[in-house]
Amino acid sequence: TSTGGAGGGGAKVTPLGREVLSRYREMEAKAEACVSDEVAAFAKLMADPTVES
């Protein structure tokens, strides 16, 4: 359980919930790795003040 909220409520994550979160985080990491070069190039392009709008 995890205490939270003003009233000190709690929450439980089921084994299925933990599995879902784990798999989602795996997919997220793989997707990020696949596009990291493109994201870096895009960020550089957007930060370049010489690019006309």
Secondary structure as a PSIPRED ss2 file (coil, helix, strand):
# PSIPRED VFORMAT (PSIPRED V4.0)

   1 T C   1.000  0.000  0.000
   2 S E   0.000  0.000  1.000
   3 T E   0.000  0.000  1.000
   4 G E   0.000  0.000  1.000
   5 G C   1.000  0.000  0.000
   6 A C   1.000  0.000  0.000
   7 G C   1.000  0.000  0.000
   8 G C   1.000  0.000  0.000
   9 G E   0.000  0.000  1.000
  10 G E   0.000  0.000  1.000
  11 A E   0.000  0.000  1.000
  12 K C   1.000  0.000  0.000
  13 V C   1.000  0.000  0.000
  14 T C   1.000  0.000  0.000
  15 P H   0.000  1.000  0.000
  16 L H   0.000  1.000  0.000
  17 G H   0.000  1.000  0.000
  18 R H   0.000  1.000  0.000
  19 E H   0.000  1.000  0.000
  20 V H   0.000  1.000  0.000
  21 L H   0.000  1.000  0.000
  22 S H   0.000  1.000  0.000
  23 R H   0.000  1.000  0.000
  24 Y H   0.000  1.000  0.000
  25 R H   0.000  1.000  0.000
  26 E H   0.000  1.000  0.000
  27 M H   0.000  1.000  0.000
  28 E H   0.000  1.000  0.000
  29 A H   0.000  1.000  0.000
  30 K H   0.000  1.000  0.000
  31 A H   0.000  1.000  0.000
  32 E H   0.000  1.000  0.000
  33 A H   0.000  1.000  0.000
  34 C H   0.000  1.000  0.000
  35 V H   0.000  1.000  0.000
  36 S H   0.000  1.000  0.000
  37 D H   0.000  1.000  0.000
  38 E H   0.000  1.000  0.000
  39 V H   0.000  1.000  0.000
  40 A H   0.000  1.000  0.000
  41 A H   0.000  1.000  0.000
  42 F H   0.000  1.000  0.000
  43 A H   0.000  1.000  0.000
  44 K H   0.000  1.000  0.000
  45 L H   0.000  1.000  0.000
  46 M H   0.000  1.000  0.000
  47 A H   0.000  1.000  0.000
  48 D C   1.000  0.000  0.000
  49 P C   1.000  0.000  0.000
  50 T C   1.000  0.000  0.000
  51 V C   1.000  0.000  0.000
  52 E C   1.000  0.000  0.000
  53 S C   1.000  0.000  0.000
